[in-house]
Amino acid sequence: MHIETPPTEKPYEKPEGERRGLIIVNTGNGKGKSTAAFGLAFRATGRGKAVKVYQFMKVPTARFGEHRLAEQVGLPIEGLGDGFSWKSKDLDHSAQLARDGWEKAKADILSGELFLVVLDEITYPLIYGWLPLQDVLDTLKARPKDVHVCLTGRRCPQEIIDMADTVTEMTMIKHAFQAGIPAQRGIED
């Protein structure tokens, strides 16, 4: 470990640009994409902002830890899917659920009524060809100027990355699954 001297001066200048809605992408193979998006959602909710989370792969009846806390603080989460593709009994139905869910999310993004819209795991229906990438790009471009949108999932299309204001790639260095340790309640669900 290398010991550093704490900085005594601010390491950056305050930006002087206009405040506006951001496009934020959390992608990569490491853990933490949805966790970071929920952190944003809870932070904005804590500031009294209107937020909605759409989960493209989770079922509407999902009851993970984030759902339980969201209920307590009044953060709406809508599961749009029927689980991950390997659990689906009908991929055509899964694709239709994604398309129907996208229409709801799109309407909320364009309405201007929400401060933040989280599109959790949206990259999967995009890369599976279930959602038209151009429609997502056009919607992000046409959104009202104060609407923030956070998109999550592995293998985010480059066109979205190019459009985004902030992109974080989660890199897996080590994961408990690799050592045969199953998912832990409260950590992974």
Secondary structure, DSSP 8 states (H G I E B T S, - for coil): -------SS-SS----S-----EEEEESSSS-HHHHHHHHHHHHHHTT--EEEEESSS-TT---HHHHHHHHHT--EEE-SSS-GGG-S-HHHHHHHHHHHHHHHHHHHHHS--SEEEEETTHHHHHTTSS-HHHHHHHHHHS-TT-EEEEE-SS--HHHHHH-SEEEE---S--GGGGT----TTTT-
